[in-house]
Amino acid sequence: MEVLTFGESMVLFNPELNGPLRYVHNFNKALAGAESNVAIALARLGHEVGWFSKLGNDEFGRYIQNTIRGEGVDVSRARFTSEANTGLLFKERFSGENPNVYYYRKDSAASKLTIEDLDLEYIKSAKIIHITGITPALSESMRNVVFEVLKVAKENGVTISFDPNIRLKLWTLEKAKTVLLEIAKMADIIFPGQEEGEMLLGTSDEKEIADKFMEMGCKTVVVKLGAEGCYVVDKESGVYVEGFKVKTVDTVGAGDGFAAGFLSGILKNLSLKECGQLGNGVGAMATLVQGDMEGYPYLDQLMAFMGKKKVVDR
């Protein structure tokens, strides 16, 4: 297994019309979840990826399992429970703005995942473990799982990738800051955005963000700069990588796609700049269509988008 990740995936209901949900009657069903987004994006790029969670023993849980497995991701360690339901998510759209998000995930099946549910040998077998800041926000049980996985990864030389992914609808900034900075100190690769840098470190300056995370022990810091691209730093160098100019349809899932593209470059032993280019490419393509993961490209599509492969249209 090249990359292993875990966390809550939910069934997303996307409104067919813009406007307040009280006036919307029809929705399209889809998949939502930061960690499964990363797993699917990496699988489409040709990597061996695993994802696990706890799902409700219901039709929505089976839909999530089947959808992620259908994208080529190993879901053999996903658990099912009849004691809680699979989480749901509704979006509310207004023209020209990011969508509002309504979660129905309190006491969901995923929040019931425990250390006893873990397959430690499976975790030890991965090259990279990818964790987001959403998972420890779900419950005390999930926080315990996160830190157990981090401990096992550290003890067995597994690279730890961390996207802070702050969700203030799930916990307070004070609580988030304490937990996420503790995780950051254990991470090898970290993917903060400028807004997250402001919340966690008190600065939105990309160089200051990178310096502070490097001081904590991170080996590679990747500061996401939105449409402008990214700023990437390791012990030897720092580099700005320009983003791709696209006409954005939906920004949700772009950060997860970026992380997947960057990790793909890491697995291929590419330079920091090349890793950043792959991240920027996947992130940009994610915004071209509506949906969280629908826009993630396969490798040949990504190469064509980046101008590294000639396309024959007809």
C-alpha positions in Angstrom: 0.0 0.0 0.0 1.5 3.3 -1.0 -1.0 5.6 0.8 -3.4 4.8 3.5 -6.0 7.3 4.9 -9.1 7.1 7.1 -12.0 9.3 8.2 -15.6 10.0 7.7 -17.2 9.9 4.3 -20.8 11.0 4.0 -23.6 10.9 1.4 -23.9 14.4 -0.1 -27.1 15.8 -1.4 -26.5 18.4 -4.0 -29.5 20.7 -4.8 -30.5 21.0 -8.4 -31.4 24.7 -8.0 -29.7 27.6 -6.3 -31.3 29.3 -3.4 -32.4 28.5 0.2 -33.0 24.8 0.8 -36.6 25.4 1.9 -37.4 26.1 -1.7 -35.4 23.2 -3.2 -37.2 19.9 -3.8 -34.8 17.9 -5.9 -31.2 16.8 -5.0 -28.5 14.7 -6.6 -26.8 12.1 -4.4 -23.0 12.0 -4.3 -20.0 11.1 -2.1 -18.3 13.6 0.2 -15.3 13.1 2.5 -11.9 14.7 2.5 -9.9 11.5 3.1 -11.8 9.5 0.5 -11.3 12.4 -1.9 -7.6 12.1 -1.5 -7.7 8.3 -1.8 -9.8 8.5 -5.0 -7.6 11.2 -6.6 -4.5 9.1 -5.9 -6.1 5.9 -7.2 -7.0 7.7 -10.5 -3.3 8.8 -10.8 -2.3 5.1 -10.6 -1.3 4.6 -7.0 -2.2 1.7 -4.6 -4.4 3.3 -1.9 -6.4 2.2 1.0 -9.2 3.9 3.0 -11.1 2.9 6.1 -13.8 4.1 8.4 -16.9 2.9 10.2 -20.1 3.0 8.2 -23.7 2.5 9.1 -25.2 -0.9 8.3 -27.6 0.9 6.0 -28.0 1.6 2.3 -26.0 4.9 2.5 -23.1 3.0 4.1 -23.1 0.4 1.3 -23.3 3.2 -1.3 -20.2 4.8 0.2 -18.3 1.5 0.3 -19.2 0.5 -3.2 -18.4 4.0 -4.6 -15.0 4.2 -3.1 -14.2 0.6 -4.0 -15.4 1.2 -7.5 -12.7 3.9 -7.9 -10.0 1.3 -7.2 -9.4 2.1 -3.5 -9.0 -0.8 -1.1 -11.8 -0.6 1.5 -11.3 -4.1 3.0 -10.7 -2.6 6.5 -13.9 -0.5 6.6 -16.2 -1.6 9.4 -20.0 -1.6 9.6 -22.2 -1.0 12.7 -25.9 -1.2 13.3 -25.7 1.1 16.3 -25.4 4.3 14.3 -26.3 5.7 10.9 -24.1 6.9 8.1 -23.5 10.7 8.1 -25.3 13.0 5.6 -24.4 16.4 4.2 -26.6 18.9 2.3 -25.2 21.8 0.2 -27.0 25.1 -0.3 -25.9 27.1 -3.4 -26.1 30.7 -4.3 -24.7 32.0 -7.6 -21.1 33.1 -7.5 -20.5 32.1 -3.9 -19.1 29.0 -2.1 -21.9 26.7 -1.0 -23.3 26.6 2.5 -22.9 23.2 4.1 -25.3 21.5 6.6 -24.0 18.4 8.4 -26.1 15.6 9.8 -23.2 13.7 11.3 -23.5 14.0 15.1 -23.1 10.5 16.6 -22.7 9.1 13.2 -21.2 5.6 12.5 -17.8 7.1 11.7 -17.6 8.8 15.1 -17.8 5.4 16.7 -14.5 4.1 15.2 -12.3 2.8 18.0 -8.7 1.7 18.5 -10.0 -1.9 18.6 -11.2 -1.5 15.0 -7.7 -0.9 13.7 -5.6 -3.4 11.8 -2.2 -2.3 12.9 -0.3 -4.5 10.5 -2.2 -2.8 7.6 -1.1 0.6 8.9 2.5 -0.5 9.2 2.5 -1.7 5.6 1.8 1.8 4.1 4.5 4.2 2.8 2.4 7.2 3.6 -0.4 7.8 6.1 -2.6 10.8 5.2 -4.6 12.4 8.1 -6.8 15.5 8.1 -7.9 17.7 11.0 -11.5 16.8 10.4 -11.1 13.3 11.8 -10.1 14.2 15.4 -12.9 16.7 15.5 -15.6 14.0 15.2 -15.4 12.4 18.7 -13.0 11.6 21.5 -12.9 8.0 20.1 -11.8 9.3 16.8 -9.1 11.5 18.4 -7.8 8.4 20.1 -7.7 6.5 16.8 -5.8 9.4 15.2 -3.1 9.4 17.8 -2.8 5.6 17.9 -2.3 5.6 14.1 0.3 8.4 14.4 2.1 6.4 17.1 2.2 3.3 15.0 3.3 5.2 11.9 6.1 6.9 13.8 7.4 3.7 15.3 7.4 2.0 11.9 8.9 4.7 9.7 5.7 5.5 7.9 5.7 9.0 6.4 2.9 11.1 8.0 1.0 13.5 5.7 -1.3 16.0 7.4 -3.9 18.5 6.1 -5.2 20.7 9.0 -8.5 21.1 7.2 -10.1 23.1 10.1 -13.9 22.8 10.4 -15.3 25.2 13.0 -18.7 23.7 12.6 -17.3 20.6 14.3 -15.3 22.1 17.2 -14.1 25.4 18.6 -10.9 27.1 17.4 -9.4 26.8 20.9 -9.9 23.0 20.9 -8.9 22.6 17.3 -5.7 24.6 17.8 -4.5 22.4 20.7 -5.1 19.1 18.9 -4.0 20.1 15.4 -0.7 21.6 16.6 0.0 18.4 18.5 -0.6 16.4 15.3 1.5 18.9 13.3 4.5 18.2 15.5 4.4 14.6 14.5 3.8 15.2 10.7 6.5 14.8 8.0 4.5 16.7 5.3 1.9 19.3 6.2 -0.6 21.2 3.9 -1.8 24.4 5.6 -3.7 27.1 3.8 -3.0 30.7 4.6 -6.3 31.0 6.5 -5.4 28.0 8.6 -1.9 29.5 9.2 -3.7 32.6 10.6 -5.9 30.5 12.9 -3.2 28.1 14.1 -0.1 30.3 14.1 -1.3 33.9 14.0 0.1 34.7 10.6 -1.1 34.4 7.0 2.4 35.1 5.6 3.4 31.9 3.7 7.0 32.2 4.6 6.3 32.6 8.3 3.8 29.7 8.2 6.5 27.5 6.6 9.2 28.6 9.1 7.0 27.9 12.1 6.0 24.4 11.0 9.6 23.6 10.1 10.6 24.6 13.6 8.0 22.1 15.0 9.8 19.3 13.1 7.9 19.0 9.8 10.2 18.0 7.0 8.2 19.5 4.1 5.7 22.3 4.4 3.3 23.0 1.5 1.4 26.3 1.9 -1.6 26.4 -0.3 -2.1 29.8 -2.0 -5.4 29.1 -3.8 -5.5 30.1 -7.4 -2.0 31.5 -7.1 -0.5 28.0 -6.5 1.7 27.1 -3.5 4.8 27.7 -1.6 6.8 24.6 -0.8 9.7 24.4 1.7 12.0 21.6 3.0 15.4 21.7 4.8 17.3 22.6 1.6 15.1 25.0 -0.3 11.9 26.9 -0.8 10.0 27.4 -4.0 6.9 29.2 -5.3 4.9 27.1 -7.8 2.5 29.0 -10.0 -1.1 27.8 -10.2 -3.2 27.2 -13.3 -5.7 29.8 -14.5 -9.1 28.1 -14.9 -12.8 29.1 -14.9 -13.9 27.8 -11.5 -17.3 26.0 -11.2 -16.9 24.4 -7.7 -14.0 24.8 -5.3 -14.9 22.0 -2.9 -12.4 19.2 -3.1 -9.7 21.3 -4.6 -7.5 21.1 -1.5 -7.9 17.4 -1.3 -7.0 17.0 -4.9 -4.0 19.2 -4.4 -2.7 17.0 -1.6 -3.2 13.9 -3.7 -1.2 15.4 -6.6 1.6 16.5 -4.4 1.8 13.1 -2.7 1.8 11.4 -6.1 5.0 13.5 -6.8 6.5 12.5 -3.5 5.9 8.8 -4.3 7.6 9.3 -7.7 10.6 11.0 -6.1 10.0 14.3 -8.0 11.4 17.7 -7.1 9.5 20.0 -4.8 8.6 22.1 -7.8 7.3 19.1 -9.8 5.3 17.9 -6.8 3.8 21.4 -6.5 2.9 21.4 -10.2 1.1 18.1 -9.9 -0.8 19.3 -6.8 -1.7 22.5 -8.6 -2.9 20.6 -11.6 -5.2 18.2 -9.8 -6.5 21.0 -7.6 -7.3 23.1 -10.6 -9.0 20.3 -12.5 -11.1 19.6 -9.4 -12.7 23.0 -9.7 -13.8 22.6 -13.3 -16.9 20.5 -12.5 -19.6 20.5 -9.8 -18.9 18.0 -7.1 -16.3 17.1 -4.5 -14.3 14.4 -6.4 -15.9 14.2 -9.8 -13.3 16.4 -11.4 -10.2 14.5 -10.3 -8.2 13.4 -13.4 -6.6 10.2 -14.5 -2.8 10.5 -15.1 -3.1 11.0 -18.9 -5.7 13.7 -18.4 -3.6 15.5 -15.9 -0.6 15.4 -18.2 -2.7 16.8 -21.1 -4.0 19.6 -18.9 -0.5 20.5 -17.8 0.7 20.5 -21.4 3.0 17.6 -20.9 1.1 15.3 -23.3 -0.4 16.0 -26.7 -4.1 15.5 -27.0 -5.9 14.3 -30.2 -9.4 15.6 -30.0 -10.7 14.2 -33.2 
